[in-house]
């Protein structure tokens, strides 16, 4: 178990961390928005298409004139997320009501534009600050006497920051195609300040005597199946020499995608990555275990979400289901240690397909 922390008011310490994060993020966001606005103005001057030029200039103008609205939107969303996760640190986790409110908040904006963008940005921030974030999370484990703390539930982790960013853009009315085009700029420019933030937070906790928890040794995970060739046919695994776990996984994937027309990146994702996750879950607790049943159900729901929906009620059902579905898919990607480069084409394909399916007919 982790070492005992000094006698500290844990909530006061966490508030100190939050105030530091607010100050540092605000100091980083203002010049970042200026740089992005300047880049958009340059692109607008070079654009040959008048409509594109006007859209670029308009977006740049809103990043500048809507600065205060952005900062207020960022701070409000960031603090709400912080409070939810901070309460969870001192209890068994977020309540059902809190999760329902969170899902409802996502639906106030475009579900796809919000949730997929948040996932991509949080993955990028976590990837670029992996060591610093892990150390900070381990210090919170010590401070709150926890067994473990997932980075996705860290009150000052990448998820609250990513949600704050896109809430700020929505508040400043930066939206549409140009808003989508600046996402790579945000991902690129925000990574370094966030990494420096976690370094500073670690220094603060170190000065207060809060050491990072020492992780318990764990048994190595089951040996994963050998890597499959590109675009494998899951049915082929039935004839190849394989373990019963791989066979069960291949059957489940084949049954789920049978007759479905899937975007190629999503089909590859299911046939390769998700198949591996299924095999691992089958090996762990068998076909009656919760991990297997949940991963099969998530796959089936993902395939269902990509089928055309002419009925408005079906589209409404899809829109309501998407936030939690995308979160489960992201959790599966985390469990498989998928790199940001491998995730990107899958998330991009899902966003494009879902946007088209939800478009009113």
C-alpha positions in Angstrom: 0.0 0.0 0.0 1.1 3.6 -0.4 3.1 5.5 2.2 1.1 7.5 4.8 0.8 11.2 3.9 1.6 13.9 6.4 -1.3 15.4 8.4 -2.8 17.7 5.9 -6.3 19.0 5.1 -6.7 17.1 1.9 -9.4 19.3 0.5 -7.3 22.4 1.1 -4.3 20.8 -0.6 -6.5 19.9 -3.6 -7.9 23.4 -3.8 -4.3 24.8 -3.8 -3.6 22.5 -6.8 -6.8 23.7 -8.5 -5.9 27.3 -8.0 -2.4 26.7 -9.4 -3.9 24.9 -12.4 -6.4 27.7 -13.1 -3.7 30.3 -13.0 -1.3 28.4 -15.2 -3.9 27.3 -17.7 -5.2 30.9 -18.1 -1.7 32.2 -18.6 -1.2 29.6 -21.3 -4.6 29.9 -23.0 -4.5 33.6 -23.9 -1.3 33.5 -25.9 -2.3 30.2 -27.5 -5.6 31.7 -28.7 -3.7 34.7 -30.0 -1.3 32.5 -32.0 -4.2 30.4 -33.4 -6.1 33.6 -34.4 -3.0 34.9 -36.1 -2.5 31.7 -38.0 -6.2 31.7 -39.1 -5.8 35.3 -40.4 -2.7 34.3 -42.4 -4.6 31.3 -43.9 -7.5 33.6 -44.7 -5.2 36.0 -46.6 -4.0 33.1 -48.7 -7.4 31.4 -49.2 -8.6 31.6 -52.8 -12.2 30.7 -52.0 -14.2 33.7 -50.7 -16.4 31.6 -48.5 -13.4 29.9 -46.9 -11.6 33.2 -46.5 -14.6 34.8 -44.7 -15.0 31.7 -42.4 -11.3 31.9 -41.4 -11.5 35.6 -40.7 -14.7 35.2 -38.8 -13.2 32.4 -36.6 -10.1 34.5 -35.9 -12.2 37.4 -35.0 -14.3 35.4 -32.6 -11.2 34.0 -30.9 -10.1 37.6 -30.2 -13.4 39.4 -29.5 -14.9 36.4 -27.7 -11.8 35.9 -25.4 -13.6 36.7 -22.2 -16.5 34.4 -23.1 -14.0 31.6 -23.9 -12.2 32.0 -20.6 -15.5 32.1 -18.7 -16.8 29.0 -20.5 -13.5 27.2 -19.9 -13.4 28.0 -16.2 -17.1 27.1 -15.6 -16.8 23.7 -17.3 -13.4 23.0 -15.8 -14.6 23.7 -12.3 -17.7 21.6 -12.6 -15.7 18.7 -13.8 -13.1 19.3 -11.0 -15.8 19.3 -8.3 -17.4 16.1 -9.6 -14.1 14.2 -9.6 -12.9 15.8 -6.4 -16.1 14.5 -4.6 -15.5 11.1 -6.1 -12.0 11.0 -4.5 -13.6 11.1 -1.1 -16.4 8.6 -1.8 -17.0 5.5 -3.9 -17.2 7.5 -7.1 -19.5 9.7 -9.0 -23.2 9.2 -8.2 -25.7 8.1 -10.7 -27.3 11.6 -10.7 -23.9 13.2 -11.4 -23.4 10.9 -14.4 -26.9 11.6 -15.7 -26.2 15.4 -15.4 -22.9 14.9 -17.2 -24.6 13.1 -20.0 -27.3 15.7 -20.3 -24.7 18.5 -20.4 -23.0 16.8 -23.4 -26.3 16.8 -25.3 -26.6 20.6 -25.0 -24.0 20.8 -27.7 -23.4 18.6 -30.7 -22.7 15.2 -29.1 -20.2 14.1 -31.8 -18.4 17.4 -32.2 -18.0 17.6 -28.4 -17.3 14.0 -27.2 -15.0 12.8 -30.0 -13.0 16.0 -29.9 -12.7 15.8 -26.1 -11.5 12.2 -26.3 -8.9 13.1 -28.9 -7.6 16.0 -27.0 -7.5 14.2 -23.7 -5.6 11.3 -25.3 -3.1 13.7 -26.8 -2.6 15.5 -23.5 -2.2 12.2 -21.6 0.2 10.8 -24.1 2.5 13.9 -24.1 2.6 14.2 -20.3 2.4 10.5 -19.4 5.2 10.5 -16.8 4.3 13.8 -15.2 0.6 12.9 -15.0 1.2 9.4 -13.6 3.4 10.9 -10.9 0.7 13.5 -10.0 -2.0 10.8 -9.9 0.2 8.7 -7.6 0.6 11.6 -5.3 -3.2 12.0 -5.1 -3.4 8.3 -4.3 -1.1 9.0 -1.3 -2.9 12.1 -0.3 -6.4 10.5 -0.3 -5.2 7.1 0.8 -6.6 5.4 -2.3 -5.8 2.0 -3.7 -5.4 3.5 -7.2 -6.6 6.5 -9.3 -7.2 6.3 -13.0 -5.9 9.3 -14.9 -9.4 9.7 -16.4 -10.8 10.3 -12.9 -8.1 12.8 -11.8 -9.8 16.1 -10.9 -7.0 18.0 -12.7 -6.4 15.4 -15.4 -6.7 15.8 -19.1 -10.4 15.1 -19.3 -11.6 18.2 -17.3 -9.1 20.3 -19.3 -10.3 19.0 -22.6 -13.9 19.5 -21.7 -13.1 23.0 -20.6 -11.4 23.8 -23.9 -14.4 22.8 -26.0 -16.9 24.4 -23.7 -14.9 27.6 -24.0 -14.9 27.5 -27.8 -18.7 26.9 -27.8 -19.2 29.8 -25.4 -17.2 32.0 -27.8 -19.3 30.7 -30.7 -16.3 29.2 -32.5 -18.0 26.3 -34.4 -18.5 24.6 -37.7 -15.9 23.5 -40.2 -13.3 26.1 -39.2 -13.6 25.1 -35.5 -12.9 21.5 -36.6 -9.9 22.6 -38.5 -8.3 24.3 -35.5 -8.5 21.2 -33.3 -5.0 19.9 -34.4 -3.6 23.4 -33.5 -5.1 23.2 -30.0 -3.8 19.6 -29.5 -0.4 20.7 -30.6 -0.1 23.9 -28.6 -1.8 22.9 -25.4 0.3 19.8 -24.8 3.5 21.5 -23.5 1.7 23.9 -21.0 -0.2 20.9 -19.6 3.0 18.9 -19.2 4.5 21.9 -17.4 1.4 22.2 -15.2 1.8 18.6 -13.9 5.5 19.2 -13.2 4.5 22.3 -11.1 1.8 20.3 -9.3 4.2 17.6 -8.5 6.6 20.2 -7.1 3.9 21.7 -5.0 2.9 18.3 -3.5 6.5 17.4 -3.0 7.0 20.6 -1.0 4.0 19.6 1.1 5.5 16.2 1.8 3.1 14.2 -0.3 5.2 11.4 -1.9 3.9 9.4 -4.9 2.4 6.1 -4.0 4.4 3.0 -4.7 2.4 0.8 -7.0 1.7 -2.8 -5.8 3.3 -5.5 -7.9 0.7 -7.1 -10.1 0.7 -10.4 -11.9 1.5 -10.1 -15.6 -1.6 -10.0 -17.9 -2.5 -13.0 -20.0 -0.2 -13.4 -23.0 -2.0 -11.6 -25.9 -2.8 -13.5 -29.1 -0.2 -13.1 -31.8 -0.7 -10.0 -34.0 -3.1 -10.5 -36.8 -2.3 -9.5 -40.4 -4.0 -6.3 -41.7 -7.7 -6.7 -42.4 -8.1 -10.3 -41.1 -11.3 -12.2 -41.7 -12.6 -13.2 -38.2 -14.1 -16.3 -39.6 -10.7 -17.5 -40.8 -9.6 -17.7 -37.1 -12.1 -20.6 -36.7 -10.0 -22.8 -39.0 -6.6 -21.7 -37.8 -4.9 -23.3 -34.8 -5.8 -21.0 -31.9 -6.9 -21.0 -28.3 -10.6 -21.4 -27.4 -10.5 -17.7 -26.3 -9.4 -16.5 -29.7 -12.1 -18.7 -31.4 -14.8 -17.3 -29.1 -13.6 -13.7 -29.8 -13.5 -14.3 -33.6 -17.0 -15.7 -33.5 -18.3 -12.8 -31.6 -16.8 -10.2 -34.0 -18.0 -12.2 -37.0 -21.6 -12.3 -35.6 -21.6 -8.6 -34.8 -20.4 -7.3 -38.2 -22.2 -9.8 -40.3 -24.2 -7.9 -43.0 -23.1 -4.5 -41.6 -21.6 -1.8 -43.8 -18.8 -0.3 -41.7 -16.3 2.4 -42.4 -13.0 0.6 -43.2 -11.1 2.0 -40.1 -13.9 0.9 -37.8 -14.0 -2.6 -39.4 -10.2 -2.9 -39.0 -10.5 -1.7 -35.4 -13.1 -4.4 -34.5 -11.3 -7.2 -36.4 -7.9 -6.5 -34.9 -7.9 -4.5 -31.7 -11.4 -5.3 -30.3 -10.9 -8.9 -31.2 -7.8 -9.0 -29.0 -9.7 -7.3 -26.1 -12.5 -9.9 -26.4 -10.0 -12.8 -26.4 -8.3 -11.3 -23.3 -11.6 -10.8 -21.5 -12.8 -14.4 -22.4 -9.5 -15.7 -21.0 -9.9 -13.7 -17.8 -13.4 -14.6 -16.6 -15.0 -16.6 -19.4 -18.2 -16.0 -21.4 -20.2 -15.4 -18.2 -17.8 -12.8 -16.8 -18.8 -9.1 -16.8 -15.7 -8.0 -18.9 -16.7 -10.3 -21.8 -20.3 -9.5 -21.7 -19.7 -5.7 -21.6 -17.1 -5.7 -24.4 -19.5 -7.8 -26.6 -22.4 -5.5 -25.8 -20.3 -2.4 -26.6 -19.2 -3.9 -29.9 -22.8 -4.7 -30.9 -24.0 -1.3 -29.9 -21.2 0.3 -31.9 -22.2 -1.6 -35.0 -25.9 -0.7 -34.4 -24.9 3.0 -34.1 -23.5 2.9 -37.7 -26.6 1.6 -39.4 -28.9 4.1 -41.2 -31.8 5.4 -39.2 -34.6 6.9 -41.2 -36.9 7.1 -38.1 -36.5 10.3 -36.1 -37.1 8.3 -32.9 -34.2 6.0 -33.8 -31.9 9.0 -34.4 -33.0 10.5 -31.0 -32.2 7.1 -29.4 -28.7 7.1 -31.0 -28.0 10.7 -30.0 -28.9 9.9 -26.4 -26.7 6.7 -26.4 -23.6 8.1 -28.0 -21.9 9.8 -25.0 -21.7 6.7 -23.0 -21.0 4.5 -26.0 -18.0 6.6 -27.1 -16.8 6.6 -23.5 -16.9 2.8 -23.4 -15.0 2.6 -26.7 -12.4 5.0 -25.4 -12.0 2.9 -22.3 -11.5 -0.2 -24.4 -8.8 1.7 -26.4 -7.1 2.5 -23.1 -7.2 -1.1 -22.1 -5.6 -2.1 -25.4 -3.0 0.7 -25.1 -3.9 2.0 -28.5 -1.6 4.9 -29.5 -3.1 8.3 -30.5 -2.1 7.6 -34.1 -4.1 4.3 -34.1 -7.1 5.9 -32.5 -7.3 8.9 -34.7 -8.6 7.3 -37.9 -11.2 5.3 -35.9 -12.5 8.3 -34.1 -12.5 10.4 -37.3 -14.5 7.7 -39.1 -17.0 7.4 -36.3 -17.5 11.2 -36.1 -18.1 11.5 -39.9 -20.5 8.5 -40.0 -22.5 9.5 -37.0 -22.8 13.0 -38.2 -24.3 11.8 -41.4 -26.6 9.3 -39.7 -28.0 12.0 -37.3 -28.5 14.5 -40.1 -32.3 15.1 -40.4 -33.7 13.4 -43.4 
